Amino acid sequence: NKFSGVFASVRGSAGTSLLCGPPHVSVVKSSDGSSVSTFDLPKTALMGISPLNNILVTWQPYTKTQDSPQGEANLRLFDLQSGRLVKALYQKKVDSWCPSWSDDEKICVRSVNNELHFYENNDFDSIANKLHMQKVSDFALSPGGQPSKVAVYVPGSKGAPSFVRLYQYPNLGGPTAALANKSFFKADKVTMQWNKKASAVLVTASTEVDKTGASYYGEQTLHYLAVNGETALVQLAKNGPIYDVAWSPSSSEFCVVYGFMPAKATVFNLKCDPVFDFGTGPRNAAYYSPQGHILVLAGFGNLRGQMEVWDVKKYKQVSKPQAPDATHFSWCPDGEHIVTATCAPRLRVGNGYKIWHYTGSVLHRFEVASGSELYEVRWQPFPDGSFPERPIKYQAAPSELGTTQAPPTQAYRPPALRHLPATASSKLHEDEPPQDLRPGVSGERSLSKTALKNQRKREAKKAAKQVK
């Protein structure tokens, strides 16, 4: 169906979907398309479902009228099954508009005027607890069940540093309530990522402007906080932007893609020591399989769509397929298959999707008709543990569509020189090979943080000399 306006969909975790198109928001069962409930909300712009599918949340832009000078409540919470309005609240800013629930829905948190309001058991008529800090800008609730933990970010002002603190609910008050505290400068905004076990948080701090003039993307630093109180600045071996940070599902390590192109990718342990360096390459994203046994390093967006599939336990490359013009990547819950897609509005031509086996074989291809657009592709969700880890294969899975392994490339030679013997040519940069940094594996000890810092300084001097 075509609507004269915005059309959107959100899939729940257990077979429910939301369909939004003026003037209604509809809840349907994914299995047969039957309607659960319908809401007359013509101005809805954003929506979501709580983890156990009990609460529907909708948000519309905050507006004032002559009849209502204070404006109307624009954040609404409904009982998903009955359609009853549970609570109507004011949420003027779109940032952090959606309340955050613990996986068991026993705790719900929302940000209100420099405070965090905590609700228990979906009772939104009374605030069970508050965390008040001056100028709270952002927060991240831990995954999993109880006890819930929350990471809070407060930006710096008047020469004071920014900081992130970790708390465990309901112990939110007092000078010793914080589980961990990390302060830092050079932060206009942060991204906070909990690991699956809720034992540590990675904080990517970003500035909008790089005062050194080295990057258009500002400056980024990566910080580590653990609930046991340990904190650290993650030392990166190459200058440049941080493109992506991904936790392993095991919660015991994380991968960082960083540095000026060609970018480096490194796996770190919980001590923030480098474990394996994948060298340099055209990449800007990292994706762990749901079981955590495979890691895909990819270069999408303004890169050519090269994917490097790695066996994380052996640190051995499995395949190197290419998905040009891809705007979306996601793992199937079985840890065996991948979907890449070209979607609008990022790209409005050549829309479609491919289903891959991680060994590089294309198993299915779908292209939309000319003049049509594809907006989103999602796997059907399954509970954690539905698919056990399987042994990794290195031979390409059989497919009628074949593989898209990247062919070896040669340096460009002008036509006038092609009849002459090939000579060694100077490159703009030398590609760095992968390096195993685990002690005793390569016969060398991994570099200390001080050595990494000195190495980074030497590389910066070398780069500056080359530019000069």
N, C-alpha and C positions, 0 to 999 in steps of 0.2 A: 504493500500500500504506500502511496505517496501522500505526504502531509505538506501543507503550506506552512512550513516552518522547520524547526529543528526536530530530528528524530534521533533517539538514543536508546541504548539498551545496556542493562547491567545484569550479570548473571550471579545468582546466589550460590551458596556452597552445597546445596542439597536439592537440586532439581527445580529451582524457581528462577524466573527471569522477570526483570522490569522492562516495560516498553513505554517510552515517553514520546508522545507526539501531540502537539496542540489539538484539543484542549485537555487531554486526559493523560494520567499515569496509570498504566495497567499492570497488574501482577498476574503472570500466567505460569502454568506448570510446563517445564521444558519437555516432559515426556510426551504429552499429547496436545499441548497448546491450549488446554482449557483454562478459563479465566478463574482466578482466585478472588480478586477484588479490583475495583476501578475507582480512581480518585479524580475529581474535577479540579485540576491544578494547572491552569493554562500558562502560567508564567514560570513554571519550573525550569531551572537551568541545570541543576546538579542533583544527583540522588545516589542512595546507597542502601545496603542491607547489612544488618548486624550479623556477626559470625554464625549464630544459630538460627538465623532467619526469623527472629521474633519481631524485630523493629525495622520499619521502613523510614528512611530519612530523606527529606526533600529540602532543597534550598532554592530561593528565588532572590533576585536583586532587591536590596532594601530601598524602599521609596516612601516619600511623604506626599500627602495630598491635603487639600483644604478641609476635607471631611475628617481626616486623620492626621493632624500635625505631628504626632509622635511616630507615625508610620505604623504599619501592621507587622506582626510577628512573621518573620520570613523563613524561619527554620522550624520545620514541622516534623514530629515523630508520630508514626502511626503503628498500631498493632497490625502486623502483616496479614494475619488470618481473618480477623473480624473487620478490619478497616477502620477501627475506632481511633480517633485522634487522642494520642496519649499526652502530648505536650506541644505547645507552640512557644517558641523562644525567639529572641532577637539575636541576629548574627549579621552585623553590618558588613564586616570584611569577608571577602571570599577566602582569604588565607586561613588555613586550619578550620574550614567551615564545618567539617564533618566530625562529630564526636568519635572517640576511639574506645573500642571495647576490648576487654580481655577475651580470650578465646572461649571461656565458659560463660561470658556475659554477666559475671558477678560484679565487675567493676566497669564503669563508663566514665570517661574524662572529656571535658571540653574546656577551651580557653575563653575566659571572660574578663576583659579589662585588667590585664596583668595578674590574673589569678587563674588557678586551675581548680575547677569544680568537679568533685568526684561524686558519682551516684552509684548506689548499690542495688543489684537485682532488678534493674530497669525501673526503679521507682524514681521518676523525675519530678515528683512533687516536693521532695525534700533533698537538700544537699547534704550528703553524708559526711563530707570532709572538704577542706580547702587547703591549697598550697599557695600562699601569698608571697611573692617576691617582686621586687621593683623591676618593672619593665620586662616581664616574661615575654619573649618573642615567639618561642616555638617549644614543642614538647614531642616526645615519642614514647608511647606505652609499650612495655615489653610483650612479646608473644607468649603463648602458652597460658596455663592456668595460674592458680595462686601459689605463692604470694606474688602479686603484680608489682612491677617496678616501673619507674618513670624517669626518663632523661629530660632535663629542663635546660633550655638555653636562654641566657640573658646577655644581650649585646653590650659592649663596652661603651662608655661615654666619659667625656671630660678627662681623657688621658688614662682612665681605668681600663683594664683588659676585659674582654668578653670571657664568659665561663660557661661550662656545662657541669651540672651536678646530677648525681643519681640518687634516687630515693626509693625506699620500699614501702608500699602501702600497708598499713595506715600510719606509719611512723614518718610524719612529714614536718614536724616542728622541732625547734631546738638547734643549738649550734652543732651538735654531734649527730644529727639525724641523717645527714648525707652519707651515702655509702662511698662515694668517690667525688672528687672535684678536680677539674682541669681548666686552667685559665690560659688565655692566649690572646695575642694581638692579631691584626690583619684579618678581620672577619666582618664582612657586611652581612653575610648570611651563612647558615650551616645546614648540612644534611646529616641526620643521625640515623644509624642503622644498627639495630640489635641483631645479635646472632640468634639462632634458633633455640638454643638452650637458655637464653636471657641471662647469660653470664658476663657479657661484655658488649660495649657499644663502640662503633667507629664513627668519628665526627669529621666530616669534610668541611673545613672552613674556607670560604671564598671571599675575595674582594672583587669589586666590579672593575677596578682599574689597577693595572700593574705599574707602579710608580717608576720602575726601572726601564719601562718601555720594551721589555723583552717579549711580551705577549699581548695579543688583543683580548684575551679571555680573562684578564686579571690574574691574581695569584691564588693558589690553593695550597693548603697544608692539611695533613691527615693526622688525627689524634686518636688515641686508644684509651678507653676507660673500662675497668673491670669492676664488678660488684664487690670484689675483695679489697678494693681500694687502690689497686695498681693503676698507674697512668703512664703514658709515654707519648712522645712525638715520633711518628713513624718516619724513619730516615729513608728517603728515596734517592736512588743512585743517579738520577738524571734530572736536570732542570726542565721545567715546563709544566703544562696543565696536568691535572689529574682528571682523566676521562671517565673512569669507572672504578668502583670498589664493590667487590662481591664477597660475601661470606660463604664459606663452604657449609653445606647442610650438616656436617659433622660438628660445626662450631669450634673446631680446633685450629683452623687456619683461614686466611683470607687472601684474595688476589687483588692486586692494584695494577691498573693500566695507566701509564703516566709518561710524561716527557715529550719534548718536541718531536715531531715526526722525523724518522720512523720511531714509534713509541715503544717503550719497554713494558714488559709485564712481569711481575714478580709475585711469588707466593710467600707469605709471612706466617710465622707461628704466633702463638699467644704471648710470646716474649717480644714480639715485633722484630725478630731476627729473620733475615731472608733465608728461605729454604730452597727455592728454585727460581732461577732467572731464565725466562723464555727468550732472552735476547731481544732484538729490535725487529719491528715489522709494521706494516700498514694496518693498525688496529686501534679501536677506541672503545671496546666493550668486552666484558667477560661474563660468561654464563655457566654456572655449575649445573650438572644434571640433578634431578630431585634426590637421587641416591648419593650424590657427591663423588661418584667414581670417575666422572668425565668432566673435563673443562673445555669450553669452546671460547677461543679468543677470536673476535670478529672485527671487521672494519666496515661499518655502515655509514650512511649519511653521505658525506662528501668523499668517501673512499669507495673502492671498487667492489666491496662485498666479499672479500676473502675471509674464509673461516678456517681456523686451525683447531682441530679436534685432538685433545691430549688425554692420555691415560694418566690420571693423577697419581696413582700408586706407583707406577713404574716410571713416570715422567717420560713417556714415549709417545711420539706423535702417531695418531691413528689414521687421519686423513686430512686433506686440505682442499675442500670444495669451494666453489664460488657461487654467490647469490647476488649478482649485480642488481642495483636499484632497490634492494630490500629496505623496507622501513620498519619491519617488525620481525622479531625472533622470539620463539618460546619453545621450551622443552615439553614434550608429552610427559604426563605423570609416570609412564612406564620406564623412562630413562633410556629408551631405545630410539625414539623418533623425535624429529624436530620439524617445526613449521616456520617458514619464512614467507613474508607477504609484502606486496607493494600496495599501499593503501592511500586513499585520499583523506585529507587534503594535502598531505606531504607531497605526493605525486598523483596527478590526475590522469596519466596515460599509462598503459601497460599494467593496469591493476590486475591482481591475481595472487595466488599462493601456491607454494610447493611443499610437499611433505617428503622429508628426507629420512634415510637411515643414517646414523652417526658415522658410518663408514664411508659416506659420500654419495651413496646411491639415491637418485631421485625416484621415489615410489609413486608419486601422484602429482599431477600438475593441473591447476584450474586457472583459466583466464576469463575475465568478465567480457561480456559483449562490447563491441565498439560503442562509445557514447555512454556506457554505464560506469559506475564507480564502486569500489570496494572500500568499506570504512573500517572494518575490524574483523579479526580472526582470533578465536579462542579455543583452547582445548576444553573438553568436558572435565570439570574438577573431580578429583577422587580424594578420599581421606588419606592422610599420611600412612605409609606402611602397606598400601594396597598392592604395590608392585615391589617384590624383592629385587635386590641387586643381582644382575646376571654377569657372567664372565664376559670380558671385553673381547670383541672380534676385531681382527686387523684386515681381514679380507672383505672386499666390498660385497654388500648384500646383493643378491640377484635382482635385476630390475630391467624392464623393457625400455625404460627411459634413459638408462645408462647413468654415468657419473659426470660431474663437472669439475674434475680435478684441475687445478690451475696449471696450464702448460708452462714449461720453462721459458723465461723471457731473455732476450738478448738486447744489448745496448744498441740504440739507434745509430745508424751510420748513414751519412749523406750519400745520395746516389753516385756522386763523383768519386767517392772513396771505396765503393763496394767491390771494385775489381782488384783492390790492393789487399795484401795480406793483413789479417787482423793483428792489431797491436794492443798492448795493455793500455787501457784508458783510465784516466783519473776519474773517480766518482765524487759526487757531492758529499757522500757519506758512506762509510763502511758499515755493512750490516754486522751486528754483533751476534755470535752464535749462542744457543742455549747453554746454561751453566748450572750444574748441580752444586748447591752451596751447603749441603748437609755435611757436617763434620765426618771425616773418615770415608766418604763416598768417592770423592775425587782426589783423595790424598792430601787435600789442603783443608785448613780450618776456615770456616766462614768468617767474613770480615766483621770486625767489631763496629759498633756505632761510630766511634771516633775515626776508624779507617774509612768507613763509608763517607763520612763528612769530608775528610781530606780528599778522597777520590772525587767527590762531587765538585770540590773547589778546583781540582786539577782539570776536570772536564770543562768547567766554566771558563777557566783561563785559556784552555785550548780552543774552545769555541770562539771566544772573543778575539783570539789571535788569527783564526781563520777568517773571521768577518773582516778584520782590519786588513 
